[in-house]
Amino acid sequence: MEHYTAEDIPCDGCHTEKLHTFCRVCEARSCTATHGYTVCGDCPEYPCGKLEALWRSFFTARWEEAKANLDEYVKAKQHKV
């Protein structure tokens, strides 16, 4: 997998309707859409190897924040059950 900078990927999250060039090649977004989820945190396999590989390809703290946000989303969702 290629390595990208934050400038290469103006990601607004998989739930956004605002698509950027990177969205067309983003495996996480494609997987989320294929399985009918709004975000990766809705998937029972979260966090999967595909998502973790994507995170490793980014060299910015922004992606650590994205992971933390999804982790909090999953935790809040589990408390609602």
Phi and psi restraints in degrees (range 20) as a CNS / XPLOR table:
assign (resid 1 and name C) (resid 2 and name N)
       (resid 2 and name CA) (resid 2 and name C) 1.0 -69.7 20.0 2
assign (resid 2 and name N) (resid 2 and name CA)
       (resid 2 and name C) (resid 3 and name N) 1.0 162.3 20.0 2
assign (resid 2 and name C) (resid 3 and name N)
       (resid 3 and name CA) (resid 3 and name C) 1.0 -106.0 20.0 2
assign (resid 3 and name N) (resid 3 and name CA)
       (resid 3 and name C) (resid 4 and name N) 1.0 138.3 20.0 2
assign (resid 3 and name C) (resid 4 and name N)
       (resid 4 and name CA) (resid 4 and name C) 1.0 -125.1 20.0 2
assign (resid 4 and name N) (resid 4 and name CA)
       (resid 4 and name C) (resid 5 and name N) 1.0 158.2 20.0 2
assign (resid 4 and name C) (resid 5 and name N)
       (resid 5 and name CA) (resid 5 and name C) 1.0 -103.7 20.0 2
assign (resid 5 and name N) (resid 5 and name CA)
       (resid 5 and name C) (resid 6 and name N) 1.0 168.1 20.0 2
assign (resid 5 and name C) (resid 6 and name N)
       (resid 6 and name CA) (resid 6 and name C) 1.0 -59.2 20.0 2
assign (resid 6 and name N) (resid 6 and name CA)
       (resid 6 and name C) (resid 7 and name N) 1.0 -32.3 20.0 2
assign (resid 6 and name C) (resid 7 and name N)
       (resid 7 and name CA) (resid 7 and name C) 1.0 -67.9 20.0 2
assign (resid 7 and name N) (resid 7 and name CA)
       (resid 7 and name C) (resid 8 and name N) 1.0 -28.7 20.0 2
assign (resid 7 and name C) (resid 8 and name N)
       (resid 8 and name CA) (resid 8 and name C) 1.0 -72.9 20.0 2
assign (resid 8 and name N) (resid 8 and name CA)
       (resid 8 and name C) (resid 9 and name N) 1.0 -26.3 20.0 2
assign (resid 8 and name C) (resid 9 and name N)
       (resid 9 and name CA) (resid 9 and name C) 1.0 -127.3 20.0 2
assign (resid 9 and name N) (resid 9 and name CA)
       (resid 9 and name C) (resid 10 and name N) 1.0 90.5 20.0 2
assign (resid 9 and name C) (resid 10 and name N)
       (resid 10 and name CA) (resid 10 and name C) 1.0 -81.3 20.0 2
assign (resid 10 and name N) (resid 10 and name CA)
       (resid 10 and name C) (resid 11 and name N) 1.0 67.9 20.0 2
assign (resid 10 and name C) (resid 11 and name N)
       (resid 11 and name CA) (resid 11 and name C) 1.0 -79.3 20.0 2
assign (resid 11 and name N) (resid 11 and name CA)
       (resid 11 and name C) (resid 12 and name N) 1.0 126.9 20.0 2
assign (resid 11 and name C) (resid 12 and name N)
       (resid 12 and name CA) (resid 12 and name C) 1.0 -104.0 20.0 2
assign (resid 12 and name N) (resid 12 and name CA)
       (resid 12 and name C) (resid 13 and name N) 1.0 8.0 20.0 2
assign (resid 12 and name C) (resid 13 and name N)
       (resid 13 and name CA) (resid 13 and name C) 1.0 94.9 20.0 2
assign (resid 13 and name N) (resid 13 and name CA)
       (resid 13 and name C) (resid 14 and name N) 1.0 157.0 20.0 2
assign (resid 13 and name C) (resid 14 and name N)
       (resid 14 and name CA) (resid 14 and name C) 1.0 -66.4 20.0 2
assign (resid 14 and name N) (resid 14 and name CA)
       (resid 14 and name C) (resid 15 and name N) 1.0 -19.6 20.0 2
assign (resid 14 and name C) (resid 15 and name N)
       (resid 15 and name CA) (resid 15 and name C) 1.0 -79.4 20.0 2
assign (resid 15 and name N) (resid 15 and name CA)
       (resid 15 and name C) (resid 16 and name N) 1.0 -11.7 20.0 2
assign (resid 15 and name C) (resid 16 and name N)
       (resid 16 and name CA) (resid 16 and name C) 1.0 -73.8 20.0 2
assign (resid 16 and name N) (resid 16 and name CA)
       (resid 16 and name C) (resid 17 and name N) 1.0 151.0 20.0 2
assign (resid 16 and name C) (resid 17 and name N)
       (resid 17 and name CA) (resid 17 and name C) 1.0 -94.3 20.0 2
assign (resid 17 and name N) (resid 17 and name CA)
       (resid 17 and name C) (resid 18 and name N) 1.0 -10.8 20.0 2
assign (resid 17 and name C) (resid 18 and name N)
       (resid 18 and name CA) (resid 18 and name C) 1.0 -83.1 20.0 2
assign (resid 18 and name N) (resid 18 and name CA)
       (resid 18 and name C) (resid 19 and name N) 1.0 101.0 20.0 2
assign (resid 18 and name C) (resid 19 and name N)
       (resid 19 and name CA) (resid 19 and name C) 1.0 -90.3 20.0 2
assign (resid 19 and name N) (resid 19 and name CA)
       (resid 19 and name C) (resid 20 and name N) 1.0 137.6 20.0 2
assign (resid 19 and name C) (resid 20 and name N)
       (resid 20 and name CA) (resid 20 and name C) 1.0 -108.4 20.0 2
assign (resid 20 and name N) (resid 20 and name CA)
       (resid 20 and name C) (resid 21 and name N) 1.0 170.4 20.0 2
assign (resid 20 and name C) (resid 21 and name N)
       (resid 21 and name CA) (resid 21 and name C) 1.0 -55.7 20.0 2
assign (resid 21 and name N) (resid 21 and name CA)
       (resid 21 and name C) (resid 22 and name N) 1.0 -43.0 20.0 2
assign (resid 21 and name C) (resid 22 and name N)
       (resid 22 and name CA) (resid 22 and name C) 1.0 -63.4 20.0 2
assign (resid 22 and name N) (resid 22 and name CA)
       (resid 22 and name C) (resid 23 and name N) 1.0 -28.9 20.0 2
assign (resid 22 and name C) (resid 23 and name N)
       (resid 23 and name CA) (resid 23 and name C) 1.0 -56.1 20.0 2
assign (resid 23 and name N) (resid 23 and name CA)
       (resid 23 and name C) (resid 24 and name N) 1.0 -31.4 20.0 2
assign (resid 23 and name C) (resid 24 and name N)
       (resid 24 and name CA) (resid 24 and name C) 1.0 -68.8 20.0 2
assign (resid 24 and name N) (resid 24 and name CA)
       (resid 24 and name C) (resid 25 and name N) 1.0 -23.2 20.0 2
assign (resid 24 and name C) (resid 25 and name N)
       (resid 25 and name CA) (resid 25 and name C) 1.0 -112.9 20.0 2
assign (resid 25 and name N) (resid 25 and name CA)
       (resid 25 and name C) (resid 26 and name N) 1.0 3.6 20.0 2
assign (resid 25 and name C) (resid 26 and name N)
       (resid 26 and name CA) (resid 26 and name C) 1.0 -77.2 20.0 2
assign (resid 26 and name N) (resid 26 and name CA)
       (resid 26 and name C) (resid 27 and name N) 1.0 114.5 20.0 2
assign (resid 26 and name C) (resid 27 and name N)
       (resid 27 and name CA) (resid 27 and name C) 1.0 -65.4 20.0 2
assign (resid 27 and name N) (resid 27 and name CA)
       (resid 27 and name C) (resid 28 and name N) 1.0 -34.0 20.0 2
assign (resid 27 and name C) (resid 28 and name N)
       (resid 28 and name CA) (resid 28 and name C) 1.0 -66.1 20.0 2
assign (resid 28 and name N) (resid 28 and name CA)
       (resid 28 and name C) (resid 29 and name N) 1.0 -44.3 20.0 2
assign (resid 28 and name C) (resid 29 and name N)
       (resid 29 and name CA) (resid 29 and name C) 1.0 -64.5 20.0 2
assign (resid 29 and name N) (resid 29 and name CA)
       (resid 29 and name C) (resid 30 and name N) 1.0 -42.7 20.0 2
assign (resid 29 and name C) (resid 30 and name N)
       (resid 30 and name CA) (resid 30 and name C) 1.0 -62.5 20.0 2
assign (resid 30 and name N) (resid 30 and name CA)
       (resid 30 and name C) (resid 31 and name N) 1.0 -44.0 20.0 2
assign (resid 30 and name C) (resid 31 and name N)
       (resid 31 and name CA) (resid 31 and name C) 1.0 -64.7 20.0 2
assign (resid 31 and name N) (resid 31 and name CA)
       (resid 31 and name C) (resid 32 and name N) 1.0 -44.4 20.0 2
assign (resid 31 and name C) (resid 32 and name N)
       (resid 32 and name CA) (resid 32 and name C) 1.0 -58.6 20.0 2
assign (resid 32 and name N) (resid 32 and name CA)
       (resid 32 and name C) (resid 33 and name N) 1.0 -46.9 20.0 2
assign (resid 32 and name C) (resid 33 and name N)
       (resid 33 and name CA) (resid 33 and name C) 1.0 -65.7 20.0 2
assign (resid 33 and name N) (resid 33 and name CA)
       (resid 33 and name C) (resid 34 and name N) 1.0 -41.9 20.0 2
assign (resid 33 and name C) (resid 34 and name N)
       (resid 34 and name CA) (resid 34 and name C) 1.0 -59.9 20.0 2
assign (resid 34 and name N) (resid 34 and name CA)
       (resid 34 and name C) (resid 35 and name N) 1.0 -38.4 20.0 2
assign (resid 34 and name C) (resid 35 and name N)
       (resid 35 and name CA) (resid 35 and name C) 1.0 -92.0 20.0 2
assign (resid 35 and name N) (resid 35 and name CA)
       (resid 35 and name C) (resid 36 and name N) 1.0 1.0 20.0 2
assign (resid 35 and name C) (resid 36 and name N)
       (resid 36 and name CA) (resid 36 and name C) 1.0 77.4 20.0 2
assign (resid 36 and name N) (resid 36 and name CA)
       (resid 36 and name C) (resid 37 and name N) 1.0 22.7 20.0 2
assign (resid 36 and name C) (resid 37 and name N)
       (resid 37 and name CA) (resid 37 and name C) 1.0 -97.2 20.0 2
assign (resid 37 and name N) (resid 37 and name CA)
       (resid 37 and name C) (resid 38 and name N) 1.0 155.3 20.0 2
assign (resid 37 and name C) (resid 38 and name N)
       (resid 38 and name CA) (resid 38 and name C) 1.0 -80.1 20.0 2
assign (resid 38 and name N) (resid 38 and name CA)
       (resid 38 and name C) (resid 39 and name N) 1.0 -43.5 20.0 2
assign (resid 38 and name C) (resid 39 and name N)
       (resid 39 and name CA) (resid 39 and name C) 1.0 -138.6 20.0 2
assign (resid 39 and name N) (resid 39 and name CA)
       (resid 39 and name C) (resid 40 and name N) 1.0 162.5 20.0 2
assign (resid 39 and name C) (resid 40 and name N)
       (resid 40 and name CA) (resid 40 and name C) 1.0 -58.9 20.0 2
assign (resid 40 and name N) (resid 40 and name CA)
       (resid 40 and name C) (resid 41 and name N) 1.0 -30.1 20.0 2
assign (resid 40 and name C) (resid 41 and name N)
       (resid 41 and name CA) (resid 41 and name C) 1.0 -65.1 20.0 2
assign (resid 41 and name N) (resid 41 and name CA)
       (resid 41 and name C) (resid 42 and name N) 1.0 -14.0 20.0 2
assign (resid 41 and name C) (resid 42 and name N)
       (resid 42 and name CA) (resid 42 and name C) 1.0 -80.8 20.0 2
assign (resid 42 and name N) (resid 42 and name CA)
       (resid 42 and name C) (resid 43 and name N) 1.0 -16.6 20.0 2
assign (resid 42 and name C) (resid 43 and name N)
       (resid 43 and name CA) (resid 43 and name C) 1.0 -80.3 20.0 2
assign (resid 43 and name N) (resid 43 and name CA)
       (resid 43 and name C) (resid 44 and name N) 1.0 135.9 20.0 2
assign (resid 43 and name C) (resid 44 and name N)
       (resid 44 and name CA) (resid 44 and name C) 1.0 -66.9 20.0 2
assign (resid 44 and name N) (resid 44 and name CA)
       (resid 44 and name C) (resid 45 and name N) 1.0 -15.0 20.0 2
assign (resid 44 and name C) (resid 45 and name N)
       (resid 45 and name CA) (resid 45 and name C) 1.0 -91.6 20.0 2
assign (resid 45 and name N) (resid 45 and name CA)
       (resid 45 and name C) (resid 46 and name N) 1.0 3.4 20.0 2
assign (resid 45 and name C) (resid 46 and name N)
       (resid 46 and name CA) (resid 46 and name C) 1.0 -65.0 20.0 2
assign (resid 46 and name N) (resid 46 and name CA)
       (resid 46 and name C) (resid 47 and name N) 1.0 136.5 20.0 2
assign (resid 46 and name C) (resid 47 and name N)
       (resid 47 and name CA) (resid 47 and name C) 1.0 -87.0 20.0 2
assign (resid 47 and name N) (resid 47 and name CA)
       (resid 47 and name C) (resid 48 and name N) 1.0 131.4 20.0 2
assign (resid 47 and name C) (resid 48 and name N)
       (resid 48 and name CA) (resid 48 and name C) 1.0 -92.9 20.0 2
assign (resid 48 and name N) (resid 48 and name CA)
       (resid 48 and name C) (resid 49 and name N) 1.0 169.6 20.0 2
assign (resid 48 and name C) (resid 49 and name N)
       (resid 49 and name CA) (resid 49 and name C) 1.0 -62.5 20.0 2
assign (resid 49 and name N) (resid 49 and name CA)
       (resid 49 and name C) (resid 50 and name N) 1.0 -34.0 20.0 2
assign (resid 49 and name C) (resid 50 and name N)
       (resid 50 and name CA) (resid 50 and name C) 1.0 -63.5 20.0 2
assign (resid 50 and name N) (resid 50 and name CA)
       (resid 50 and name C) (resid 51 and name N) 1.0 -44.6 20.0 2
assign (resid 50 and name C) (resid 51 and name N)
       (resid 51 and name CA) (resid 51 and name C) 1.0 -69.2 20.0 2
assign (resid 51 and name N) (resid 51 and name CA)
       (resid 51 and name C) (resid 52 and name N) 1.0 -41.7 20.0 2
assign (resid 51 and name C) (resid 52 and name N)
       (resid 52 and name CA) (resid 52 and name C) 1.0 -64.1 20.0 2
assign (resid 52 and name N) (resid 52 and name CA)
       (resid 52 and name C) (resid 53 and name N) 1.0 -37.3 20.0 2
assign (resid 52 and name C) (resid 53 and name N)
       (resid 53 and name CA) (resid 53 and name C) 1.0 -64.4 20.0 2
assign (resid 53 and name N) (resid 53 and name CA)
       (resid 53 and name C) (resid 54 and name N) 1.0 -39.6 20.0 2
assign (resid 53 and name C) (resid 54 and name N)
       (resid 54 and name CA) (resid 54 and name C) 1.0 -62.8 20.0 2
assign (resid 54 and name N) (resid 54 and name CA)
       (resid 54 and name C) (resid 55 and name N) 1.0 -45.2 20.0 2
assign (resid 54 and name C) (resid 55 and name N)
       (resid 55 and name CA) (resid 55 and name C) 1.0 -60.7 20.0 2
assign (resid 55 and name N) (resid 55 and name CA)
       (resid 55 and name C) (resid 56 and name N) 1.0 -41.0 20.0 2
assign (resid 55 and name C) (resid 56 and name N)
       (resid 56 and name CA) (resid 56 and name C) 1.0 -65.3 20.0 2
assign (resid 56 and name N) (resid 56 and name CA)
       (resid 56 and name C) (resid 57 and name N) 1.0 -23.3 20.0 2
assign (resid 56 and name C) (resid 57 and name N)
       (resid 57 and name CA) (resid 57 and name C) 1.0 -76.4 20.0 2
assign (resid 57 and name N) (resid 57 and name CA)
       (resid 57 and name C) (resid 58 and name N) 1.0 -11.7 20.0 2
assign (resid 57 and name C) (resid 58 and name N)
       (resid 58 and name CA) (resid 58 and name C) 1.0 -101.8 20.0 2
assign (resid 58 and name N) (resid 58 and name CA)
       (resid 58 and name C) (resid 59 and name N) 1.0 131.5 20.0 2
assign (resid 58 and name C) (resid 59 and name N)
       (resid 59 and name CA) (resid 59 and name C) 1.0 -104.1 20.0 2
assign (resid 59 and name N) (resid 59 and name CA)
       (resid 59 and name C) (resid 60 and name N) 1.0 38.1 20.0 2
assign (resid 59 and name C) (resid 60 and name N)
       (resid 60 and name CA) (resid 60 and name C) 1.0 -131.6 20.0 2
assign (resid 60 and name N) (resid 60 and name CA)
       (resid 60 and name C) (resid 61 and name N) 1.0 155.4 20.0 2
assign (resid 60 and name C) (resid 61 and name N)
       (resid 61 and name CA) (resid 61 and name C) 1.0 -64.9 20.0 2
assign (resid 61 and name N) (resid 61 and name CA)
       (resid 61 and name C) (resid 62 and name N) 1.0 -20.4 20.0 2
assign (resid 61 and name C) (resid 62 and name N)
       (resid 62 and name CA) (resid 62 and name C) 1.0 -55.3 20.0 2
assign (resid 62 and name N) (resid 62 and name CA)
       (resid 62 and name C) (resid 63 and name N) 1.0 -37.0 20.0 2
assign (resid 62 and name C) (resid 63 and name N)
       (resid 63 and name CA) (resid 63 and name C) 1.0 -79.1 20.0 2
assign (resid 63 and name N) (resid 63 and name CA)
       (resid 63 and name C) (resid 64 and name N) 1.0 -26.7 20.0 2
assign (resid 63 and name C) (resid 64 and name N)
       (resid 64 and name CA) (resid 64 and name C) 1.0 -65.7 20.0 2
assign (resid 64 and name N) (resid 64 and name CA)
       (resid 64 and name C) (resid 65 and name N) 1.0 -37.7 20.0 2
assign (resid 64 and name C) (resid 65 and name N)
       (resid 65 and name CA) (resid 65 and name C) 1.0 -67.3 20.0 2
assign (resid 65 and name N) (resid 65 and name CA)
       (resid 65 and name C) (resid 66 and name N) 1.0 -40.0 20.0 2
assign (resid 65 and name C) (resid 66 and name N)
       (resid 66 and name CA) (resid 66 and name C) 1.0 -62.0 20.0 2
assign (resid 66 and name N) (resid 66 and name CA)
       (resid 66 and name C) (resid 67 and name N) 1.0 -42.8 20.0 2
assign (resid 66 and name C) (resid 67 and name N)
       (resid 67 and name CA) (resid 67 and name C) 1.0 -63.9 20.0 2
assign (resid 67 and name N) (resid 67 and name CA)
       (resid 67 and name C) (resid 68 and name N) 1.0 -44.2 20.0 2
assign (resid 67 and name C) (resid 68 and name N)
       (resid 68 and name CA) (resid 68 and name C) 1.0 -60.9 20.0 2
assign (resid 68 and name N) (resid 68 and name CA)
       (resid 68 and name C) (resid 69 and name N) 1.0 -40.1 20.0 2
assign (resid 68 and name C) (resid 69 and name N)
       (resid 69 and name CA) (resid 69 and name C) 1.0 -64.6 20.0 2
assign (resid 69 and name N) (resid 69 and name CA)
       (resid 69 and name C) (resid 70 and name N) 1.0 -42.7 20.0 2
assign (resid 69 and name C) (resid 70 and name N)
       (resid 70 and name CA) (resid 70 and name C) 1.0 -67.0 20.0 2
assign (resid 70 and name N) (resid 70 and name CA)
       (resid 70 and name C) (resid 71 and name N) 1.0 -38.6 20.0 2
assign (resid 70 and name C) (resid 71 and name N)
       (resid 71 and name CA) (resid 71 and name C) 1.0 -60.5 20.0 2
assign (resid 71 and name N) (resid 71 and name CA)
       (resid 71 and name C) (resid 72 and name N) 1.0 -42.2 20.0 2
assign (resid 71 and name C) (resid 72 and name N)
       (resid 72 and name CA) (resid 72 and name C) 1.0 -65.9 20.0 2
assign (resid 72 and name N) (resid 72 and name CA)
       (resid 72 and name C) (resid 73 and name N) 1.0 -38.8 20.0 2
assign (resid 72 and name C) (resid 73 and name N)
       (resid 73 and name CA) (resid 73 and name C) 1.0 -59.3 20.0 2
assign (resid 73 and name N) (resid 73 and name CA)
       (resid 73 and name C) (resid 74 and name N) 1.0 -47.1 20.0 2
assign (resid 73 and name C) (resid 74 and name N)
       (resid 74 and name CA) (resid 74 and name C) 1.0 -64.4 20.0 2
assign (resid 74 and name N) (resid 74 and name CA)
       (resid 74 and name C) (resid 75 and name N) 1.0 -43.1 20.0 2
assign (resid 74 and name C) (resid 75 and name N)
       (resid 75 and name CA) (resid 75 and name C) 1.0 -62.3 20.0 2
assign (resid 75 and name N) (resid 75 and name CA)
       (resid 75 and name C) (resid 76 and name N) 1.0 -44.5 20.0 2
assign (resid 75 and name C) (resid 76 and name N)
       (resid 76 and name CA) (resid 76 and name C) 1.0 -64.7 20.0 2
assign (resid 76 and name N) (resid 76 and name CA)
       (resid 76 and name C) (resid 77 and name N) 1.0 -39.5 20.0 2
assign (resid 76 and name C) (resid 77 and name N)
       (resid 77 and name CA) (resid 77 and name C) 1.0 -63.5 20.0 2
assign (resid 77 and name N) (resid 77 and name CA)
       (resid 77 and name C) (resid 78 and name N) 1.0 -39.5 20.0 2
assign (resid 77 and name C) (resid 78 and name N)
       (resid 78 and name CA) (resid 78 and name C) 1.0 -67.6 20.0 2
assign (resid 78 and name N) (resid 78 and name CA)
       (resid 78 and name C) (resid 79 and name N) 1.0 -33.4 20.0 2
assign (resid 78 and name C) (resid 79 and name N)
       (resid 79 and name CA) (resid 79 and name C) 1.0 -71.8 20.0 2
assign (resid 79 and name N) (resid 79 and name CA)
       (resid 79 and name C) (resid 80 and name N) 1.0 -22.0 20.0 2
assign (resid 79 and name C) (resid 80 and name N)
       (resid 80 and name CA) (resid 80 and name C) 1.0 -79.0 20.0 2
assign (resid 80 and name N) (resid 80 and name CA)
       (resid 80 and name C) (resid 81 and name N) 1.0 -19.6 20.0 2
